């Protein structure tokens, strides 16, 4: 093959949006390096699109066979949602919240030995619904007591905590909150790090509250985690 001219150099910002189907792509002096056969495609705005721009839906069985590589993947009403791995600050917020919430919950359990409550999980998979097909991995979650599932939990967790990242969209968040609550979540906390507040959705009627001070819940009276401790 003849000389095709100089290669276009890629910035780190462009590299972060590359679809890495192998998990082995690297950026070397502005050049995208990876194994032969890698797709190396920019991220679509959502889902897998066919040539007509229509979202192609996927069953959970097909989703389970997917080679996700290094990406985060979820199934939202049959639509494959593929996003880059979370960035460092996002994970630091999640880890701080996990440590504080898990420790507070253990203290609460010791003071309420008769209470039936689940466990705090970080990025755990939930098959929330099979109709429509929904598989989510919330940043943090509090399971139901004796929540079923072997490879992943089945049904929505009792409480959900989603830390909003630059890859989230309002439409996807709105759908996810509605699906969590419709399938049994008692509370969904959507935390906005840049704005330093959270929106809390409670119950089937989707009662909405804006919280700017602390995370607290009637499900766990006495537990309070200030937002400025995690953000």
C-alpha positions in Angstrom: 0.0 0.0 0.0 1.4 3.4 -0.9 2.0 6.4 1.3 -1.4 7.6 2.6 0.1 10.8 4.0 0.7 11.8 7.6 -1.4 10.2 10.3 -3.8 12.4 12.2 -2.7 12.8 15.8 -5.2 12.2 18.5 -5.6 14.1 21.7 -6.2 12.5 25.1 -9.8 13.9 25.1 -10.4 12.1 21.7 -8.7 8.9 23.0 -11.0 8.8 26.0 -14.0 8.6 23.7 -12.7 5.8 21.6 -14.6 2.6 21.6 -12.0 0.0 22.7 -13.5 -3.4 22.0 -10.3 -5.2 23.0 -9.3 -3.3 26.2 -5.7 -3.1 24.7 -5.7 0.3 22.9 -3.0 2.8 23.9 -2.1 6.3 22.8 1.5 6.7 21.8 2.8 10.1 20.8 -0.7 11.0 19.6 -1.1 7.8 17.6 -3.8 5.2 18.4 -2.0 1.8 19.0 -3.8 -1.5 19.3 -4.2 -5.1 18.1 -5.3 -5.8 14.6 -9.1 -6.1 14.3 -9.9 -3.6 17.0 -13.0 -1.5 16.0 -11.5 1.7 17.4 -14.7 3.6 16.8 -16.0 6.8 18.5 -18.7 6.2 21.1 -22.2 6.5 19.7 -24.5 8.8 21.6 -26.4 5.8 23.0 -27.0 2.2 22.2 -26.0 0.4 19.0 -27.4 2.2 15.9 -28.2 0.6 12.6 -27.6 2.3 9.2 -30.9 4.2 9.5 -30.1 5.6 12.9 -32.6 3.4 14.7 -31.7 1.8 18.1 -31.3 -2.0 17.9 -32.7 -3.7 20.9 -31.0 -6.6 22.6 -32.3 -9.4 24.8 -30.6 -10.1 28.2 -29.3 -13.4 26.8 -27.5 -11.6 24.0 -26.3 -9.0 26.5 -24.7 -11.8 28.7 -22.7 -13.0 25.7 -21.3 -9.5 24.9 -17.6 -8.9 25.1 -17.6 -5.6 26.9 -13.8 -5.1 27.0 -12.9 -2.3 29.4 -16.2 -0.5 28.9 -19.1 -0.1 31.4 -22.2 -1.7 29.8 -25.8 -1.7 30.9 -29.1 -2.8 29.3 -31.7 0.0 29.4 -35.1 -1.2 28.1 -33.4 -3.5 25.6 -30.9 -0.8 24.5 -27.2 -1.4 25.0 -25.6 1.5 26.8 -21.8 1.5 26.5 -19.7 4.1 28.3 -16.0 4.6 29.0 -14.7 3.3 32.4 -15.4 5.9 35.2 -12.8 8.5 35.8 -10.7 8.7 39.0 -12.7 11.4 40.7 -15.9 9.6 40.1 -14.5 6.4 41.7 -13.0 8.3 44.6 -16.5 9.8 45.4 -18.0 6.3 45.2 -15.4 4.7 47.5 -15.7 7.4 50.1 -19.5 7.0 50.1 -19.1 3.2 50.3 -16.8 3.3 53.3 -18.9 5.8 55.2 -22.2 4.1 54.4 -21.0 0.5 55.0 -19.5 1.5 58.4 -22.6 3.4 59.4 -24.8 0.5 58.4 -22.7 -2.0 60.4 -23.1 0.2 63.5 -26.8 0.6 62.8 -27.2 -3.2 62.6 -25.5 -3.7 65.9 -27.9 -1.3 67.5 -30.9 -2.9 65.8 -30.2 -6.7 65.8 -33.9 -7.4 65.1 -33.9 -5.4 61.9 -33.9 -7.1 58.5 -31.6 -5.2 56.1 -29.4 -6.0 53.2 -25.8 -5.1 52.3 -24.1 -2.1 50.8 -22.6 -3.0 47.3 -20.5 -1.0 44.9 -21.0 -1.4 41.1 -23.0 -4.6 41.7 -25.1 -6.0 38.8 -28.9 -6.1 39.0 -31.2 -7.7 36.5 -33.9 -5.2 37.4 -36.5 -6.3 34.9 -37.0 -8.8 32.1 -39.9 -6.9 30.6 -38.5 -4.5 29.5 -35.0 -5.9 29.6 -33.1 -3.9 32.2 -29.7 -4.7 33.7 -28.0 -2.0 35.7 -24.8 -1.5 37.8 -25.5 1.3 40.1 -22.5 3.1 41.6 -23.7 2.0 45.1 -26.7 0.1 46.3 -28.3 -1.3 49.4 -29.8 -4.7 48.8 -33.0 -6.1 50.1 -32.9 -8.7 52.8 -32.3 -12.1 51.2 -32.5 -10.6 47.7 -32.4 -13.4 45.2 -29.8 -14.0 42.5 -26.5 -15.9 42.1 -24.5 -14.4 39.3 -26.1 -11.0 39.9 -29.0 -9.8 42.0 -32.6 -10.1 40.6 -35.0 -7.2 40.9 -34.2 -3.6 42.0 -32.1 -2.9 45.1 -33.8 -1.4 48.1 -31.9 1.9 47.8 -29.8 3.1 44.8 -27.0 5.7 44.7 -26.0 7.0 41.3 -23.1 9.5 41.0 -23.6 11.5 37.9 -20.7 11.6 35.5 -20.0 13.4 32.2 -21.1 10.4 30.3 -24.7 10.4 31.7 -27.6 12.0 29.9 -30.8 13.3 31.4 -32.9 11.0 29.3 -31.0 7.9 30.4 -31.1 8.9 34.1 -34.8 9.6 33.9 -35.5 6.2 32.5 -33.3 4.4 35.0 -34.8 6.1 38.0 -38.3 5.3 36.7 -37.3 1.6 36.1 -35.6 1.3 39.5 -38.7 2.6 41.3 -41.2 0.7 39.1 -39.5 -2.5 40.1 -39.3 -2.0 43.8 -36.6 0.5 44.8 -37.8 2.5 47.8 -35.3 5.3 47.2 -33.0 6.4 44.4 -30.4 9.0 45.1 -28.9 10.8 42.1 -25.8 12.7 43.3 -24.4 15.7 41.2 -20.8 16.3 42.3 -20.4 19.5 40.3 -23.5 21.0 41.8 -22.9 19.5 45.2 -26.4 18.3 45.8 -28.6 15.3 45.2 -32.1 14.6 44.0 -33.9 11.9 45.9 -36.8 9.9 44.3 -39.0 8.0 46.7 -41.9 5.5 46.3 -44.1 4.5 43.4 -45.4 8.1 43.2 -41.9 9.4 42.6 -41.9 12.0 45.3 -38.9 14.1 44.6 -36.7 16.0 47.1 -33.6 18.1 46.6 -30.9 17.5 49.3 -27.9 19.8 49.6 -26.6 18.8 53.1 -26.6 15.1 53.8 -27.7 11.6 52.8 -30.3 10.2 55.2 -33.2 7.9 54.9 -36.3 6.9 56.9 -35.3 3.3 56.1 -32.2 3.8 58.3 -33.1 6.3 61.0 -30.1 7.9 62.7 -27.7 7.4 59.7 -26.5 10.6 58.1 -23.6 11.2 55.7 -22.8 14.7 54.9 -22.4 15.4 51.2 -19.2 17.5 51.8 -17.6 14.4 53.3 -17.8 12.6 50.0 -17.7 15.4 47.3 
